[in-house]
Amino acid sequence: VFSVERDYLAVLPNGLGDNKLGTSTFFGGPEMAMDVVNEMFDLDIQLYAHIDINKLISAIDIFGGVDVEILPEEIDGVNEFITGILIEDVPLLAPGINHLNGMQAWALMGMRDHDMDAIESNSERNVRQQRVLTAILKQASEKDLSTLMLLVSEVLPLVTTNISTVELIKLLEVLLGMSFDHIDYQRTPAGSYKIRRVNMHRVVVPDNMEEEIELVHQFLSK
């Protein structure tokens, strides 16, 4: 799993110019986001799957929820998110393994560490999102192919993707044979960076973009 900081300074096409990377999806959908990441890091990514948070909540509920450990240092922030942001009546959680519905999973993935620098807080959110998605994949891998195909058929309308049905079936077959006890994770920027203002946005500019590009290539070529 490789995470690209959403606040990266990026040059968007079609005359949009300097902006933060996260806005590329707003202006041009996942296709533009993919193209901009390819341009920034000299990559040739050709496939994408895009899902917004509301649809992800629905997808988790379709899968029957997900079992995820909530750490003691996270529990206050998760429950504050539930009571302060969610408008539905959502049960509070306790430290340890919890069976999360979609809304509770959002609380874990969406909470912020307000005592941290905003970029480091984004990184911690990425790690929590990775834990939730890993748990979903692990639970999915324990199902038989016919059951998994049925679930995917319900979730797929929630996802914007250019992955064909044939490619998807191949991916599902790979999924069933994988172990999710350990997933390598890396993010960029990994090195030092500066914060700038571009229009209304605060953006991240690495001190050494060449090193960041090299890190991306090394990680993805493992």
C-alpha positions as CSV (number, residue, x, y, z in Angstrom):
1,V,0.0,0.0,0.0
2,F,1.4,3.3,-1.1
3,S,0.0,6.6,0.1
4,V,0.5,9.9,-1.6
5,E,-0.2,13.0,0.5
6,R,-3.3,14.7,-0.7
7,D,-1.9,18.2,0.0
8,Y,1.0,17.7,-2.4
9,L,1.6,20.7,-4.7
10,A,0.5,19.5,-8.1
11,V,0.2,21.1,-11.6
12,L,-3.3,20.2,-12.9
13,P,-4.0,20.0,-16.6
14,N,-6.4,22.0,-18.7
15,G,-5.1,25.3,-17.6
16,L,-5.9,24.7,-13.9
17,G,-2.3,25.2,-12.9
18,D,-0.9,24.9,-9.4
19,N,-3.2,23.3,-6.9
20,K,-3.2,20.6,-4.3
21,L,-3.3,17.1,-5.5
22,G,-6.6,16.3,-3.7
23,T,-8.5,18.7,-5.9
24,S,-7.7,16.7,-9.0
25,T,-10.5,14.3,-8.3
26,F,-12.9,17.3,-8.0
27,F,-11.9,18.8,-11.3
28,G,-11.4,15.7,-13.4
29,G,-12.4,12.6,-11.4
30,P,-10.2,9.6,-10.7
31,E,-8.8,9.8,-14.3
32,M,-7.2,13.2,-13.7
33,A,-6.0,12.1,-10.2
34,M,-4.3,9.1,-11.8
35,D,-2.7,11.2,-14.6
36,V,-1.4,13.8,-12.2
37,V,0.1,11.2,-9.9
38,N,1.7,9.5,-13.0
39,E,3.2,12.9,-14.0
40,M,4.4,13.7,-10.6
41,F,6.2,10.4,-10.0
42,D,7.1,9.3,-13.5
43,L,4.7,6.3,-13.3
44,D,2.4,4.5,-15.7
45,I,-0.5,3.5,-13.5
46,Q,-3.4,2.6,-15.8
47,L,-6.1,1.2,-13.5
48,Y,-8.1,2.9,-10.8
49,A,-10.9,2.3,-8.3
50,H,-12.5,5.3,-6.7
51,I,-15.1,5.3,-3.9
52,D,-16.2,8.2,-1.8
53,I,-16.7,8.0,2.0
54,N,-20.5,7.7,1.9
55,K,-20.3,4.8,-0.6
56,L,-17.5,3.2,1.5
57,I,-19.8,3.3,4.5
58,S,-22.5,1.5,2.5
59,A,-20.0,-1.0,1.1
60,I,-18.8,-2.0,4.7
61,D,-22.4,-2.5,5.7
62,I,-23.0,-4.7,2.6
63,F,-20.0,-6.8,3.8
64,G,-21.7,-7.2,7.2
65,G,-19.3,-4.9,9.0
66,V,-15.6,-5.4,9.8
67,D,-13.6,-6.5,12.8
68,V,-10.9,-4.0,13.6
69,E,-8.8,-3.4,16.8
70,I,-9.2,0.1,18.2
71,L,-6.1,1.1,20.3
72,P,-6.5,2.7,23.7
73,E,-4.9,5.9,22.5
74,E,-7.5,6.1,19.7
75,I,-10.7,5.4,21.6
76,D,-11.4,9.0,22.8
77,G,-11.0,10.5,19.4
78,V,-13.2,7.8,17.7
79,N,-16.0,8.3,20.2
80,E,-15.7,12.1,20.0
81,F,-16.1,11.7,16.2
82,I,-19.2,9.5,16.7
83,T,-20.8,12.0,19.2
84,G,-19.7,15.2,17.5
85,I,-20.0,14.5,13.8
86,L,-22.3,11.6,13.1
87,I,-26.0,12.5,13.0
88,E,-27.2,9.0,13.3
89,D,-27.5,7.1,16.6
90,V,-24.3,5.1,16.5
91,P,-23.1,3.0,19.5
92,L,-19.9,4.1,21.1
93,L,-16.9,1.8,21.0
94,A,-14.3,0.4,23.5
95,P,-10.6,-0.4,23.2
96,G,-9.8,-3.8,21.6
97,I,-11.4,-5.7,18.8
98,N,-14.7,-4.1,17.7
99,H,-17.2,-5.2,15.0
100,L,-17.7,-2.0,13.2
101,N,-20.6,-1.0,11.0
102,G,-20.0,1.5,8.2
103,M,-20.5,4.6,10.4
104,Q,-18.2,3.3,13.1
105,A,-15.6,2.5,10.6
106,W,-15.8,6.0,9.2
107,A,-15.3,7.3,12.8
108,L,-12.1,5.3,13.1
109,M,-10.8,6.3,9.6
110,G,-11.9,9.9,9.8
111,M,-10.8,11.1,13.3
112,R,-8.0,13.6,13.4
113,D,-5.1,13.9,15.8
114,H,-5.5,17.6,16.7
115,D,-2.2,17.7,18.7
116,M,-0.2,16.7,15.6
117,D,1.0,18.7,12.6
118,A,-1.8,18.4,9.9
119,I,0.4,16.4,7.5
120,E,1.4,14.0,10.2
121,S,-2.2,13.7,11.2
122,N,-3.1,12.8,7.6
123,S,-0.4,10.1,7.8
124,E,-2.0,8.6,10.9
125,R,-5.4,8.7,9.3
126,N,-3.9,6.8,6.3
127,V,-2.6,4.1,8.7
128,R,-6.1,3.7,10.3
129,Q,-7.7,3.6,6.9
130,Q,-5.2,0.9,5.9
131,R,-6.1,-1.2,9.0
132,V,-9.8,-1.0,8.1
133,L,-9.3,-1.9,4.4
134,T,-6.9,-4.7,5.3
135,A,-9.5,-6.1,7.7
136,I,-12.1,-6.0,4.9
137,L,-9.8,-7.7,2.5
138,K,-8.9,-10.4,5.0
139,Q,-12.5,-11.1,5.7
140,A,-13.3,-11.2,2.0
141,S,-10.4,-13.6,1.4
142,E,-12.0,-16.1,3.8
143,K,-15.1,-16.3,1.8
144,D,-15.6,-18.7,-1.2
145,L,-15.5,-17.3,-4.7
146,S,-19.3,-17.5,-5.3
147,T,-20.1,-15.7,-2.0
148,L,-17.4,-13.1,-2.8
149,M,-18.8,-12.5,-6.3
150,L,-22.2,-11.9,-4.9
151,L,-20.9,-9.4,-2.4
152,V,-18.8,-7.7,-5.1
153,S,-21.9,-7.5,-7.4
154,E,-23.6,-5.4,-4.7
155,V,-20.6,-3.2,-4.0
156,L,-19.4,-2.6,-7.5
157,P,-22.2,-0.1,-8.4
158,L,-20.8,2.1,-5.6
159,V,-17.3,2.2,-7.2
160,T,-16.0,4.2,-10.1
161,T,-13.4,2.1,-11.9
162,N,-11.9,1.2,-15.3
163,I,-11.2,-2.4,-14.2
164,S,-13.0,-4.7,-16.5
165,T,-15.1,-7.6,-15.2
166,V,-12.6,-10.1,-16.5
167,E,-9.7,-8.3,-14.7
168,L,-11.9,-8.1,-11.6
169,I,-12.5,-11.9,-11.5
170,K,-8.8,-12.5,-11.8
171,L,-8.1,-10.1,-8.9
172,L,-10.7,-11.9,-6.8
173,E,-9.0,-15.2,-7.5
174,V,-5.7,-13.7,-6.4
175,L,-7.4,-12.2,-3.3
176,L,-8.6,-15.7,-2.2
177,G,-5.0,-17.0,-2.2
178,M,-3.4,-14.1,-0.3
179,S,-2.3,-13.7,3.3
180,F,-3.1,-10.3,4.9
181,D,-1.1,-10.8,8.1
182,H,1.4,-8.2,6.9
183,I,1.1,-5.5,4.2
184,D,4.0,-3.3,3.3
185,Y,3.1,0.4,3.7
186,Q,5.0,3.5,2.5
187,R,4.0,7.1,2.1
188,T,5.3,10.2,0.3
189,P,6.6,12.6,1.3
190,A,8.9,10.5,3.4
191,G,11.6,13.2,3.7
192,S,11.4,16.8,4.9
193,Y,9.1,19.3,3.2
194,K,7.9,22.8,3.4
195,I,4.3,24.2,3.6
196,R,3.3,26.8,1.0
197,R,0.1,28.7,0.2
198,V,-1.4,28.3,-3.3
199,N,-4.7,30.1,-3.8
200,M,-6.9,29.0,-0.9
201,H,-5.0,25.8,-0.2
202,R,-2.1,24.9,2.0
203,V,0.2,22.6,0.0
204,V,3.2,20.4,0.7
205,V,6.5,20.9,-1.2
206,P,9.2,18.2,-0.6
207,D,12.7,19.5,-0.1
208,N,14.0,16.9,-2.5
209,M,11.4,15.7,-5.0
210,E,13.9,13.6,-6.9
211,E,14.5,11.5,-3.7
212,E,10.7,11.1,-3.3
213,I,10.3,9.9,-6.9
214,E,13.2,7.4,-6.3
215,L,11.5,6.2,-3.1
216,V,8.2,5.6,-5.0
217,H,10.0,3.6,-7.7
218,Q,12.0,1.5,-5.2
219,F,8.9,0.7,-3.1
220,L,6.6,-0.2,-6.1
221,S,9.3,-2.4,-7.7
222,K,9.6,-4.7,-4.6
